[in-house]
Amino acid sequence: MFATDLSMDPVDLAVEAEARGLDSIYLPEHTHIPTSRLTPPPTGDEELAQEYKRSLDPLVVLAAAAARTTTLRLGTGVMLPAQREPIVTAKAIATLQNLSGGRFCAGIGFGWNEDEMADHGVDYGTRRAHTREHMLAMQALWRDEVASFDGAHVRISPSWSWPKPDIDVPVLLGGGAGPKMFAHIAEYANGWIPIGGAGLSTAIPEFKSAVAAAGRDPESMEIVPFGSLPDPGKLEHFASIGVTEVVMRVPSAGRDVVMPILDEQAALVADLR
């Protein structure tokens, strides 16, 4: 759900999802939306939906959700590392991972809003390079007793930073299929977030081949399509081609709108188990 100050309380949504036997909740982020609107909406709509302007900080929400749930996976879907300071973000994520008992999942993306990232000092053409270096720097802080990083966009002198995650933070990278995307995933991620689900029968073998060519185990990779419209046939098809998790969408709306849809989705999943 696009959690906002007007939507159903996302912590309550997490509690209700867990109570219905669902497995995870993912929340997106936008730090702000400049009014200039130089970048067209990614949805193809003429006007950007209100929820983009009002999104909550996902790490804060997921920390609150961690305190009221016990099994639910707590993910960002997606966080924008290029727009985040990596030292502070690494500490926040490591803290959340440990306080939640290892339930956090970092779903990340390169970003699409040129106006937004410009205010963070990120040029649209270098957003992938920023994302890569920010993630590699955070992983060094999570992993190394004395961590450092020396890149074009991130420089960290040899430093101490705790906590270290007790359980490794899984990283899922979102975006369209292709050699560049798969190379990024093979280098510093644990799986792929395709949007929707079209073309996965062809794309998944290509993805696994690229991962294997990079020297990593393709069967260890997660494949987690976002925003699919669920039905039994589609979910069974996804399972047969190697999809590991499906993230269904509920609207950015009040409880009276969200809960009936959540109940329908939970019933669908229960029927397949």
SVG drawing of the C-alpha trace seen along z (x, -y; Angstrom):
<svg xmlns="http://www.w3.org/2000/svg" viewBox="-16 -24 56 50">
<polyline fill="none" stroke="black" stroke-width="0.4" points="0.0,0.0 1.1,-3.5 0.9,-4.5 0.1,-8.2 -1.2,-10.5 -4.7,-10.0 -4.7,-6.2 -5.5,-3.4 -3.0,-3.2 -0.3,-1.1 0.6,0.5 -3.0,1.6 -2.7,3.0 0.3,5.0 -1.5,6.4 -4.5,7.3 -2.4,8.9 -0.6,11.1 -3.8,12.1 -5.1,13.3 -2.1,15.5 -0.5,13.2 3.3,13.2 4.5,9.7 3.9,5.9 5.9,3.6 5.8,-0.2 7.2,-2.6 8.8,-6.0 9.1,-9.4 10.9,-12.0 8.9,-14.9 7.5,-15.8 8.6,-19.0 5.7,-21.0 7.7,-21.7 6.6,-18.3 9.3,-18.1 9.0,-14.3 5.8,-12.8 4.0,-10.3 5.3,-6.7 1.7,-5.4 1.0,-7.2 -1.7,-9.4 -1.8,-13.1 -1.7,-14.0 0.4,-12.3 -1.7,-10.6 -2.0,-12.2 -0.4,-9.4 3.0,-10.2 3.0,-13.6 2.0,-12.3 3.9,-9.1 5.2,-8.2 8.8,-7.3 8.7,-3.5 11.5,-2.6 9.7,-4.4 6.4,-2.7 8.0,0.7 9.7,0.2 6.3,-0.4 4.8,2.6 7.7,4.8 6.6,4.0 3.0,5.2 3.7,8.3 5.7,11.4 6.0,13.2 5.3,10.7 8.1,9.8 8.6,6.0 9.8,4.6 10.3,1.4 8.7,1.5 10.7,-0.4 13.1,-2.5 15.3,-4.9 19.0,-4.5 20.3,-7.2 18.3,-9.8 19.4,-8.5 22.6,-9.2 24.1,-5.8 25.8,-5.9 22.6,-7.0 20.4,-4.7 22.7,-1.7 22.4,-2.2 18.6,-2.7 18.2,0.5 20.5,2.6 18.7,1.4 15.3,2.3 16.6,5.7 17.7,6.6 14.7,5.2 12.4,7.1 14.2,10.4 15.5,10.4 12.2,9.7 13.3,6.6 13.7,6.8 15.2,3.9 13.3,3.6 15.1,0.8 14.8,-1.0 16.8,-3.5 14.0,-6.1 12.1,-7.8 11.4,-11.3 14.1,-13.6 12.9,-16.6 12.9,-14.7 16.4,-13.3 17.8,-16.7 16.9,-18.1 19.1,-15.4 22.0,-16.4 21.6,-13.3 21.7,-13.7 19.2,-11.5 21.8,-10.0 23.9,-8.8 21.1,-7.5 22.1,-3.9 25.7,-4.6 24.6,-6.4 22.3,-3.5 25.0,-0.9 27.6,-2.8 25.1,-3.6 24.2,0.1 27.8,1.3 28.7,-1.2 25.9,-0.2 26.7,3.5 30.3,2.7 29.0,1.0 26.8,4.0 29.6,6.5 33.0,5.1 34.3,4.3 36.2,1.5 34.3,0.4 35.3,-1.9 34.3,-2.8 35.9,-4.8 33.8,-5.5 32.8,-8.3 29.7,-9.2 30.4,-7.8 33.5,-8.0 33.7,-6.6 37.0,-6.7 37.8,-3.5 35.1,-3.6 33.3,-1.7 29.5,-1.5 27.2,0.7 24.8,2.4 25.6,5.0 22.6,7.0 22.3,10.3 20.7,11.7 21.8,10.5 19.6,7.8 18.1,9.2 18.2,6.7 15.6,6.9 16.1,4.6 13.1,3.4 13.0,2.6 12.5,3.9 14.3,7.0 17.6,6.5 21.3,7.0 22.0,3.8 19.4,4.7 20.5,8.3 24.2,7.2 23.2,4.9 21.3,7.7 24.1,10.2 26.6,7.8 24.8,6.6 21.3,7.9 19.4,11.1 16.6,10.9 14.5,9.0 11.3,7.1 9.6,7.0 6.6,4.7 3.5,6.6 4.2,10.0 4.1,9.8 6.9,11.6 8.2,13.4 8.2,16.9 10.9,15.6 12.6,13.1 13.2,15.5 15.4,17.9 17.4,14.9 17.7,13.5 18.9,16.8 21.4,17.3 22.9,13.8 23.2,14.5 24.9,17.8 27.3,16.2 28.3,13.8 29.2,16.7 26.3,16.6 23.7,19.3 20.6,18.4 18.4,20.7 19.2,18.5 17.6,15.5 14.2,14.2 11.7,13.2 9.0,11.0 6.6,9.3 4.8,6.2 1.4,4.9 -0.1,8.0 -3.9,8.3 -4.2,11.7 -6.3,14.7 -5.7,18.4 -4.5,19.1 -1.9,16.4 -0.6,17.3 -0.3,21.0 1.5,19.9 3.9,17.7 4.7,20.6 5.4,22.9 8.0,20.5 10.0,19.8 8.3,16.7 9.1,16.8 6.6,14.2 3.8,12.1 3.1,8.6 -0.6,7.8 -1.8,4.2 -4.4,2.5 -5.4,-1.1 -4.1,-4.1 -7.4,-4.6 -9.3,-4.4 -9.9,-1.3 -13.4,-0.9 -12.0,-0.6 -8.9,1.4 -10.2,4.1 -12.7,5.8 -10.0,6.0 -7.5,7.4 -10.1,10.0 -10.6,11.0 -6.8,11.4 -6.4,13.4 -9.2,15.8 -7.6,16.3 -4.2,17.2 -5.9,19.5 -7.6,21.4 -4.2,22.1 -2.5,23.4"/>
</svg>
